[in-house]
């Protein structure tokens, strides 16, 4: 019989603390790496700045040129990359959890494609879902169509009793639909409008401004605590629906709540910067490899992993063509595809 202070119990407790400490260390390492990437992102560009020059500009003691470069151009872009990457990373993690599908993400389920169609509608035809200023016509359209896509997916799944397979198939169907509609708008557009649509679809942080950064940051700050409140339920869901129900989890309610929050988060993230692929797909897989399925660690790691991936992609987008900014959506794909193929091959080798 094991007493409270028996060696067996002490060993189990020590193992638990060791595993937990390792996960905390991994999350801390992601955070420190993100800070380094953020600093390099602010420093890099057509005119490179040193760390002292960046610090002087942040404190308002630099020259006028450096102050404007840091505060008006690079700082909003760098922070937007972190916020959007964090939003897509945690949204992808939630999608993969509630749908129990490793390929689920805002990109693969058509949400980003819907945003692209809304943006193209505003650019090519000047049609806005909600009347507003020209500056926010494109992001408002992108946001509304992203939400409509999520509502459509849910209604189709609800009509078919809400199975995860139906959600995934409905998302894929809407992905092809919105891609086809966007292609049609590109076909009838002028040369100038076509270039604007293509540039938006590639994804870019160039048009990041402080008001847009504030909107994404506020939505992120509101939504993430709701996710963190359900970490135990989400971890239980990873054990299977039947197991989660036996532990007292209302699976249908949890899935609907998470899907609504994912919709708001994704729509807000992509409406300002365009379509960013692979962040919501790859970041959760990286986090799962590093900290496992416990959502107390998995969700923060996915958030930091997504932010880090997009921040690194932002740096790469400035270095590919000297003096110009390469579309960040292409950079994320170039980084994400090889890594995702590595994950597939790694899992295959483990299986065999």
Secondary structure per residue as TSV (DSSP state, phi and psi in degrees):
chain	resnum	aa	ss	phi	psi
A	1	X	-	360.0	134.3
A	2	X	-	-87.7	120.6
A	3	X	-	-79.3	165.6
A	4	X	T	-55.6	-29.5
A	5	X	T	-106.7	21.4
A	6	X	-	-66.9	153.1
A	7	X	H	-58.5	-34.1
A	8	X	H	-63.7	-45.2
A	9	X	H	-66.8	-40.8
A	10	X	H	-61.6	-40.8
A	11	X	H	-63.8	-41.4
A	12	X	H	-64.7	-42.5
A	13	X	H	-65.4	-42.5
A	14	X	H	-63.8	-38.8
A	15	X	H	-64.2	-43.2
A	16	X	H	-61.5	-47.5
A	17	X	H	-63.5	-35.8
A	18	X	H	-65.1	-43.8
A	19	X	H	-65.5	-43.6
A	20	X	H	-63.5	-41.8
A	21	X	H	-63.0	-39.4
A	22	X	H	-61.5	-41.6
A	23	X	H	-67.5	-40.8
A	24	X	H	-61.4	-40.4
A	25	X	H	-63.5	-40.9
A	26	X	H	-63.7	-41.9
A	27	X	H	-65.9	-40.0
A	28	X	H	-63.4	-39.9
A	29	X	H	-63.6	-41.0
A	30	X	H	-61.3	-41.9
A	31	X	H	-64.7	-44.9
A	32	X	H	-64.4	-42.1
A	33	X	H	-62.8	-36.4
A	34	X	H	-64.7	-41.4
A	35	X	H	-60.7	-42.8
A	36	X	H	-63.7	-44.5
A	37	X	H	-63.0	-41.9
A	38	X	H	-60.0	-43.0
A	39	X	H	-62.4	-45.1
A	40	X	H	-64.9	-36.2
A	41	X	H	-62.3	-41.1
A	42	X	H	-70.0	-34.8
A	43	X	H	-73.2	-33.9
A	44	X	-	-84.2	155.4
A	45	X	S	152.9	-173.8
A	46	X	S	-54.7	-36.0
A	47	X	S	-115.1	106.7
A	48	X	-	-71.9	141.3
A	49	X	-	-117.1	149.6
A	50	X	-	-86.8	167.5
A	51	X	H	-60.5	-45.8
A	52	X	H	-59.3	-39.1
A	53	X	H	-64.6	-39.1
A	54	X	H	-65.9	-44.9
A	55	X	H	-63.2	-40.8
A	56	X	H	-63.3	-41.0
A	57	X	H	-66.4	-39.6
A	58	X	H	-63.8	-33.7
A	59	X	T	-86.5	-4.0
A	60	X	T	81.6	15.6
A	61	X	-	-105.0	2.1
A	62	X	S	-83.4	179.1
A	63	X	-	-73.6	168.3
A	64	X	H	-61.2	-38.1
A	65	X	H	-65.6	-49.8
A	66	X	H	-63.6	-38.6
A	67	X	H	-61.0	-42.9
A	68	X	H	-69.5	-40.1
A	69	X	I	-61.2	-45.7
A	70	X	I	-73.0	-50.7
A	71	X	I	-79.7	-33.1
A	72	X	I	-95.8	-32.3
A	73	X	I	-108.4	-63.6
A	74	X	I	-78.1	-40.0
A	75	X	H	-64.3	-46.5
A	76	X	H	-60.5	-39.0
A	77	X	H	-65.4	-43.7
A	78	X	H	-67.5	-41.8
A	79	X	H	-69.8	-39.1
A	80	X	H	-61.4	-39.9
A	81	X	H	-60.2	-41.6
A	82	X	H	-67.2	-45.9
A	83	X	H	-65.0	-46.1
A	84	X	H	-66.7	-43.1
A	85	X	H	-61.7	-41.5
A	86	X	H	-63.5	-43.3
A	87	X	H	-63.0	-46.0
A	88	X	H	-69.7	-35.7
A	89	X	H	-64.1	-48.0
A	90	X	H	-75.1	-30.9
A	91	X	H	-65.7	-41.2
A	92	X	H	-64.5	-40.7
A	93	X	H	-62.0	-42.8
A	94	X	H	-65.8	-41.4
A	95	X	H	-62.2	-45.2
A	96	X	H	-64.8	-29.9
A	97	X	H	-75.4	-51.9
A	98	X	H	-73.0	-23.9
A	99	X	H	-98.3	-8.3
A	100	X	T	51.6	46.6
A	101	X	-	-138.5	118.7
A	102	X	T	-69.4	-11.6
A	103	X	T	-98.8	0.1
A	104	X	-	-74.5	135.6
A	105	X	-	-166.4	164.0
A	106	X	T	-58.0	-28.9
A	107	X	T	-75.9	-45.9
A	108	X	T	-77.9	-16.8
A	109	X	T	-99.6	12.9
A	110	X	T	89.9	-3.8
A	111	X	H	-65.4	-43.8
A	112	X	H	-66.9	-37.3
A	113	X	H	-63.8	-38.6
A	114	X	H	-64.3	-40.6
A	115	X	H	-62.3	-39.7
A	116	X	H	-62.3	-40.2
A	117	X	H	-66.5	-42.4
A	118	X	H	-61.2	-42.4
A	119	X	H	-65.5	-43.3
A	120	X	H	-62.5	-37.1
A	121	X	H	-61.5	-41.0
A	122	X	H	-71.1	-39.7
A	123	X	H	-72.1	-45.9
A	124	X	H	-80.7	-46.9
A	125	X	H	-104.4	-9.9
A	126	X	-	67.3	24.3
A	127	X	-	-95.0	124.7
A	128	X	-	-112.6	138.2
A	129	X	S	-65.0	-41.2
A	130	X	S	-121.8	126.6
A	131	X	-	-58.0	135.5
A	132	X	-	-170.7	-177.6
A	133	X	-	-66.9	155.0
A	134	X	G	-62.7	-30.1
A	135	X	G	-64.1	-35.0
A	136	X	G	-107.9	10.0
A	137	X	H	-62.7	-46.9
A	138	X	H	-66.0	-51.5
A	139	X	H	-63.9	-34.3
A	140	X	H	-65.5	-44.7
A	141	X	H	-59.8	-45.6
A	142	X	H	-61.6	-42.0
A	143	X	H	-64.2	-47.3
A	144	X	H	-62.5	-44.7
A	145	X	H	-70.7	-30.4
A	146	X	H	-63.9	-44.7
A	147	X	H	-64.1	-41.9
A	148	X	H	-61.8	-37.7
A	149	X	H	-63.0	-45.6
A	150	X	H	-64.8	-40.7
A	151	X	H	-63.1	-41.6
A	152	X	H	-62.8	-43.1
A	153	X	H	-60.3	-44.7
A	154	X	H	-66.0	-42.1
A	155	X	H	-64.4	-39.9
A	156	X	H	-63.8	-44.0
A	157	X	H	-67.0	-38.4
A	158	X	H	-63.6	-38.7
A	159	X	H	-64.5	-30.1
A	160	X	T	-104.4	30.7
A	161	X	T	71.6	13.7
A	162	X	T	67.7	33.4
A	163	X	-	-74.8	153.8
A	164	X	H	-64.7	-34.3
A	165	X	H	-62.7	-38.8
A	166	X	H	-66.3	-41.0
A	167	X	H	-59.0	-46.1
A	168	X	H	-65.8	-46.6
A	169	X	H	-65.1	-39.0
A	170	X	H	-63.4	-41.3
A	171	X	H	-63.3	-42.5
A	172	X	H	-64.7	-40.7
A	173	X	H	-61.8	-43.7
A	174	X	H	-69.2	-31.7
A	175	X	H	-57.3	-49.6
A	176	X	H	-67.1	-37.0
A	177	X	H	-62.6	-51.8
A	178	X	H	-68.6	-33.7
A	179	X	H	-62.8	-40.2
A	180	X	H	-65.7	-42.4
A	181	X	H	-65.6	-39.1
A	182	X	H	-65.3	-41.0
A	183	X	H	-61.3	-38.9
A	184	X	H	-62.5	-43.3
A	185	X	H	-64.4	-37.2
A	186	X	H	-64.5	-35.7
A	187	X	H	-66.2	-37.3
A	188	X	H	-94.2	-0.9
A	189	X	S	-83.3	162.0
A	190	X	-	-76.3	171.3
A	191	X	H	-62.2	-40.7
A	192	X	H	-67.6	-44.3
A	193	X	H	-66.0	-36.8
A	194	X	H	-61.3	-43.6
A	195	X	H	-62.6	-39.6
A	196	X	H	-66.4	-40.7
A	197	X	H	-65.0	-47.7
A	198	X	H	-60.9	-42.0
A	199	X	H	-63.3	-40.5
A	200	X	H	-67.3	-40.3
A	201	X	H	-66.2	-29.2
A	202	X	H	-67.3	-28.2
A	203	X	-	89.2	134.8
A	204	X	-	-160.9	147.0
A	205	X	S	-98.4	4.0
A	206	X	T	-60.7	-37.4
A	207	X	T	-90.8	15.6
A	208	X	-	-66.9	130.3
A	209	X	-	-128.7	165.6
A	210	X	H	-61.6	-40.6
A	211	X	H	-61.1	-40.1
A	212	X	H	-67.3	-41.4
A	213	X	H	-60.6	-41.8
A	214	X	H	-63.6	-40.1
A	215	X	H	-63.4	-48.4
A	216	X	H	-63.7	-41.6
A	217	X	H	-64.0	-40.4
A	218	X	H	-66.5	-44.9
A	219	X	H	-62.1	-41.7
A	220	X	H	-61.8	-43.0
A	221	X	H	-67.4	-28.7
A	222	X	H	-80.7	-42.0
A	223	X	H	-78.4	-42.7
A	224	X	H	-57.0	-42.8
A	225	X	H	-58.6	-32.0
A	226	X	H	-64.7	-39.3
A	227	X	H	-63.7	-44.9
A	228	X	H	-66.6	-27.1
A	229	X	H	-67.5	-23.3
A	230	X	T	-106.0	21.5
A	231	X	H	-61.8	-37.9
A	232	X	H	-66.4	-44.3
A	233	X	H	-64.0	-40.5
A	234	X	H	-67.7	-37.8
A	235	X	H	-64.7	-40.3
A	236	X	H	-64.2	-36.4
A	237	X	H	-63.9	-29.7
A	238	X	T	-67.2	-17.5
A	239	X	T	-81.0	-9.1
A	240	X	-	119.2	150.1
A	241	X	H	-60.9	-44.8
A	242	X	H	-63.3	-42.0
A	243	X	H	-65.3	-41.6
A	244	X	H	-63.2	-42.3
A	245	X	H	-63.3	-39.0
A	246	X	H	-65.9	-22.6
A	247	X	T	-91.1	5.2
A	248	X	T	93.4	13.8
A	249	X	-	-88.5	128.8
A	250	X	-	-82.3	93.9
A	251	X	H	-63.0	-44.6
A	252	X	H	-62.5	-44.4
A	253	X	H	-65.0	-42.9
A	254	X	H	-62.0	-41.6
A	255	X	H	-66.5	-42.8
A	256	X	H	-65.4	-46.7
A	257	X	H	-59.2	-47.0
A	258	X	H	-64.3	-40.0
A	259	X	H	-65.6	-38.4
A	260	X	H	-63.9	-46.0
A	261	X	H	-65.2	-39.6
A	262	X	H	-61.5	-40.7
A	263	X	H	-61.5	-47.6
A	264	X	H	-63.4	-44.8
A	265	X	H	-64.7	-46.8
A	266	X	H	-67.0	-44.8
A	267	X	H	-60.6	-41.7
A	268	X	H	-66.8	-38.9
A	269	X	H	-67.6	-46.4
A	270	X	H	-85.0	-18.2
A	271	X	H	-69.0	-24.1
A	272	X	H	-95.9	-26.1
A	273	X	H	-116.7	-7.0
A	274	X	-	92.7	-170.3
A	275	X	-	-80.5	121.2
A	276	X	-	-117.2	109.5
A	277	X	-	-92.8	157.2
A	278	X	S	75.9	-18.0
A	279	X	H	-64.6	-49.1
A	280	X	H	-70.4	-13.2
A	281	X	H	-94.8	-43.6
A	282	X	H	-84.4	-41.6
A	283	X	H	-56.1	-43.9
A	284	X	H	-62.7	-34.6
A	285	X	H	-68.1	-39.6
A	286	X	H	-61.1	-45.5
A	287	X	H	-63.4	-39.8
A	288	X	H	-63.9	-38.3
A	289	X	H	-65.7	-35.0
A	290	X	H	-85.1	-45.8
A	291	X	H	-120.1	-4.5
A	292	X	-	86.1	-161.5
A	293	X	S	-95.3	-6.7
A	294	X	-	-66.5	113.9
A	295	X	H	-70.1	-12.3
A	296	X	H	-61.5	-31.2
A	297	X	H	-109.0	-31.7
A	298	X	H	-64.6	-43.4
A	299	X	H	-68.3	-47.9
A	300	X	H	-60.5	-37.8
A	301	X	H	-66.5	-38.7
A	302	X	H	-65.4	-40.8
A	303	X	H	-61.4	-50.0
A	304	X	H	-68.0	-37.4
A	305	X	H	-64.7	-42.5
A	306	X	H	-64.1	-43.1
A	307	X	H	-62.3	-41.2
A	308	X	H	-66.6	-43.6
A	309	X	H	-61.1	-44.1
A	310	X	H	-73.6	-32.2
A	311	X	H	-65.7	-43.6
A	312	X	H	-64.0	-39.9
A	313	X	H	-63.3	-36.2
A	314	X	H	-62.6	-40.2
A	315	X	H	-65.6	-46.1
A	316	X	H	-60.0	-38.8
A	317	X	H	-63.6	-22.2
A	318	X	H	-89.4	-18.3
A	319	X	H	-99.0	-18.1
A	320	X	S	-63.2	-48.7
A	321	X	S	-118.5	107.5
A	322	X	T	-57.0	130.6
A	323	X	T	86.0	-1.8
A	324	X	S	-137.3	164.7
A	325	X	-	-111.1	114.8
A	326	X	-	-72.8	142.6
A	327	X	-	-54.8	126.3
A	328	X	H	-69.1	-26.8
A	329	X	H	-62.4	-34.8
A	330	X	H	-69.9	-39.1
A	331	X	H	-63.3	-42.3
A	332	X	H	-64.7	-36.4
A	333	X	H	-68.2	-41.4
A	334	X	H	-64.4	-33.6
A	335	X	H	-81.0	-40.2
A	336	X	H	-74.7	-39.5
A	337	X	H	-62.2	-52.1
A	338	X	H	-59.2	-39.8
A	339	X	H	-66.8	-40.0
A	340	X	H	-66.2	-38.8
A	341	X	H	-63.0	-37.7
A	342	X	H	-61.5	-42.2
A	343	X	H	-62.2	-41.4
A	344	X	H	-62.9	-47.5
A	345	X	H	-66.0	-35.9
A	346	X	H	-66.4	-43.2
A	347	X	H	-67.1	-36.1
A	348	X	H	-65.3	-42.7
A	349	X	H	-66.6	-35.6
A	350	X	H	-67.3	-35.6
A	351	X	H	-66.1	-45.0
A	352	X	-	-76.6	360.0
